[in-house]
């Protein structure tokens, strides 16, 4: 539920500039639309109940000829969502319960592009309605799979602190219905992200979820001054962040 007031003009301008500038990968981009997304959403939105009153939205767009489009959109979208949240705006990932064609009609689409997900934008209501409480309690869980069940490779007792923090950040990333499809493999100079299996669900690619986790990993690593770059892989692996630091089993 969003407050019935428009987003401040300067916030919209700043976020529009960020959407245009934050394009870490080719084949993925975001478009901010300054009109109500009511026609874009349909029915209940996962564990969030219903999207009501949002004055604007962002469409996350991918080039469907790109073999890594899903993870690229997840990474790009999460960076923009975190930027919007840091400015005081309410957001949430919506990947399954929206009308892609309607969203596309409100943006400047290019050949081979598709809207893979959206996020409403606005100021969140401070009070929560009974409907939202019921919907949240019915469909949402905050439980997280322990790292021990998600990680393979080098022993945890020899991980540098930055590896542990990066994995913890990835573990807390949002995913469709909290399915947490990511798996991680630790090698001497990198962190590999993969999907648990190739069976997508809820009409949302698990690779998109993994792209969100990738953003969390890199953000944590940057806090520790760890540099590197992503190398995209073939399924079921998604990508490996190759770092500039090498460590080994003791």
N, C-alpha and C positions, 0 to 999 in steps of 0.2 A: 504494500500500500504506500503510495506516494502522496506528499502534501500537494494540495491544489494551488500551486504557484509555479511560475516559470523559473527556470534556472537563470541565475545572474548572467547578464550578457558577457561580462569579462570571463567568467568560468567557461562559458560556451566557446568563446574565441580561443582561449588558451587550450582547451581540450581539442578543438578542431585542428589547431596547429600541431599538437602532439600526435593526433591521428595521422596527419599527413607526413610528419617527420619520422615517426617510429615505424620503420619498415626494415627490420633487420634481415629479412629474407625476401628474395624475389618470389612472386607467386602468392603473396598474402598481403592484404591491406585492410584498412578499416575506413568506414564512412560514417560521419556523424550526421544525423537527420534531425532537424529542429522542428519536429512536429509530433503530435501524439502517435504512439505506436499501437493504439487500441485495435486498429484493423490488422495488425501484424500478428498479434497473439490470439490463440484459440484455447478456450477451456482452461483447465487447471494446468499450472506450470510446475510440474514435478512436485517437489516438496515445499515450494514457495507459495502454494495456493494460487491466487490469481493476480496478474499484473494489473493494477488499477491506478490511474491518475498520473502516470509518467508523462512529462511534457516533451520528452525527446528520447532517442535511442541511437545506438551505434550498431551498424551492420558489419560483421566480420566476413570478409569476402576472400575467396580463394580461386586460383586458376586451376581448373579441374584437369588440365593436361600435365600439371606438375605431380610427379609421383609422391612427393612429400607434402602435399598441400594440407593435409589434416593437421599434422604436427606443427607446421608453420603457422597455420591460423590459430591453433591453440596457444602457441608461444606469444604471437603478436597480440592476440586478444587479451591474454592475461596481463601483459604489460600495460595495456591501455586501461583495463578495468582497475588495476592497482593504482594507476595514475589518477583516475577519476575518483576512486575512494579516498585517496590522500588529499584531494581537494574538498572533501566533505560531501560528495555526491553518493547517493544510494545506487547500487548496481546489483546485477546477478547474471550469471551465465544462463542463457536459454538456448538449448541446442535441438530440442525435439518437438516442443509444443509451440511452433510458430509457423507462419505461412511464408516460406522462402520467396515465392513469386511476388507476393505483396511487398515484402521488404525490398526485393530487387527493383520493383517498379518505383520506389521512392528514392533510389540511388542511381548514380551514373555507372551502369554496368558496362563491362567490356566483353569482348568475345571470349567464350569458354569459361567465364566466371560464374560463380554461384555463391549465394549467401549461405554460409555453413552454420552460423550462429549469430545471435544478437544479444544485446544487453539494454534494458531500459535505463534511462537516466532521470534523476530527479532528487528531491530531498525526501528522505524516508520519514514517514510519520513516526512520532515518538511513542505513540500508543499503538498497541497491536490489537486488531479486531478479533472477536471470537472465532470468526471463520479462519483467519490466519493461524490462530493457535491450534485449531482442530487439524488444519491441513499440515502444519509443520509437525505436530505430534504424530500424525498418521504416516507421513512419508519420509521423515528425515531422521538420520542417526548421526551422532558425532563420534561414533566409535571408529578407531583407526587401527588398521592391521599393524602389528609390531614390526619393527625393522628386520628382526631376525627371520621373519617369514617372507620378506621382500628382497633380500640382498644375497648375492652369491659372490664368489671370488675371494680376494684377500681377506684374511681374518680381521674381525672387527677390532681386536686388541692392538693392531698395529696401524689402524687408520690415523692419519693426522686429524686434528680437531676440525679442520675445514671440510674434510670428507663427511664426518659425522653430522656437522651442522647443515651441509648441503642436502644430505639424505633426510634429515629431520624436516627441513623446509619442503622438500618434495613430497614427503609423506603427508604433510598438512595441506597439500594443494586440493582444490575442489575438483570433483569429477561427477559425471552423470550419476544420479541417485547414490552418490558416495560409493561407487563400485570399486574405486581404487585399482585400476587395471594394470598399473605400472609394476615393473620389476627392475632391479638394478644390479649391475655387475661391476665390481671394483677391481681394476687392474692397477699396475704400477704407475700409470700416468693418466688415468681417466676414469670416468663414470659412464657406463653404458645404460641407456634406458630401453626397455623392451616392454611388450604387452604380455599379459599373463596367458592369453590364447588369442586366436584369430576370430573368435565369435563375437562380433559387435552386437550391441543390444540397445534398445530404446531409440533406434534410428539415429544413433550418434556414434561416430567412429571412436574406438578406444585410443587411436593414435592422436586424436584431438586432445583427449585427456592427458596423454603423455606429453604433448607439447606444452600444456599448462605446467606440468611438473618440471619440464626442462627450464622454463623461465624461473621457477623457484630455485632450482639448483644453481643456475648461473648468478642469480641475484645474491644468494648466500656466499658463493665463491668470491664474488667481487668485494664483499664486505671484508674478506680475508686477504684481499690483494692477489688472489689467484687468477692468472690469466689463461686463456686458451680459446678454443673455437669448437663449434659443433661440426661433426661429420655425420651426415645422414647415412643410414644403413638400410638393409633389406629386411622385410618381415621374417620372423616376429620381432626382430630388433628394430628400434626406431632411430636412435642416434647416440653417438658417443661424444662426450665433452673431453677432448684431449687437452690436458693441462700442460703448463710449462714446468711442472714440478714432478719429479720421478721419485717413487718410494717403493720399497720392497719388503717382503717378509723378513723378519729378523731371524 
